[in-house]
Amino acid sequence: MFTSAMAEFGSVIGRLVRGYEYDRTQQDELSQEIQIALWRSFVIFDGRCSLRTWVFRIAHNTAVAHIARSRRRKAVRWITLDELAELPQGADAEAAVGEAMMLEQLYDAIRRLRPPDAQIMLLWLEGEEASAISEITGLSAGAVATRVHRVKAALARQFRQGGQAHA
Amino acid sequence: MLDPRGLWQQQDISASKMTPQEVRRASAILERQAKWREWRVYLASLVWMPLMGIMILTNTDSWVRWGLALILYGGLVAIWEQAWHSPTHSRVEGLDFLDAWRSQLEREREKLRSMRRWQLVPYLPGVVLVAVGAARQGAQASWFVMNVGGLLLLYFWLRWLKARAIRWVDDQLDALGDGARLERD
């Protein structure tokens, strides 16, 4: 089960790890932590939710525990979705329309958000439906819809600013 | 405008996959390390506590004896807390995110509160009593002022750090509680 889960969700976990953790060495450590947590978790996996939901839960919970530990070391301040939408663009907003820069902005936004919001953003970016996000996070479908709407609005504002600067 | 979702999913990043054998080995190593961390504390306490006990029994000054007893008590609580709050006693991986995050924050807050309440509180008067006892046994006044003053500073600094950490955890829990309460069906 572990091997097939990694084959199916390896790239999702790779993006998630990079989303939560900036430091390259820490990324490897987090990736290892998630795989160990997954391996251990299959002992208690009873099939009451889908394998996909289970893998997402384990991966996100492990990642958030990891960043909460490193937050204590680095004194990071997390922001809300509203604060993200209000963030000013940097001086290099023009370059932000490029795909690579846009991705960097996405990663930067995820790392700055509070864990519950970061998780919603990551799941939405992965293409998860509201019902699946709801099952993974424990939030109601209505709550997920509200937060996804705010994620979209924050991202649209961020990238529109970049696009306007480019034009 | 570029589509952030499309762009995100196009990335070809894969976690460096471990084989089941590697995961099993890494998992066993982690468990051994966690157990060893716990045992190191227990072993140190096996040396430290009898030593403190001997000092309590052999010292002639009652102030020093009471001070050492309080420090010993703080140490015992620290060991108890370490055993109780060690990661092996909490498994949140399979919970949904809200419950897992809440449980983690609450555990952290409880640990911080407990440290402030049960470890720092007996430690400070314990050290002050030892210092007073030493002064009674002939230590100079300047030595006493410097040591007790320094310890008081250290104590209040640690208290402030803990209080700040608890405030942060409270803020996170408040934000989580409001969101869940308002938005749950």
Interface residues (C-beta under 8 A of the other chain):
Chain A: F2 T3 M6 G10 S11 I13 G14 R15 V17 R18 D28 S31 Q32 I34 Q35 I36 A37 W39 R40 S41 I44 F45 W54 R57 I58 H60 N61 T62 V64 A65 A68 R72 T80 V97 E99 M102 L103 L106 R114 P115 P116 Q119 W124 L125 E126 G127 E135 I136 T137 G138 L139 S140 A141 G142 A143 T146 R147 L155 A156 F159 R160 G163
Chain B: M1 L2 P4 R5 L7 W8 Q9 Q11 D12 I13 S14 A15 S16 K17 M18 T19 P20 V23 R24 A26 S27 L30 R91 V92 E93 G94 L95 D96 F97 L98 D99 A100 W101 Q104 E108 A165 Q172 A175 L176 G179 A180 L182 E183 R184 D185
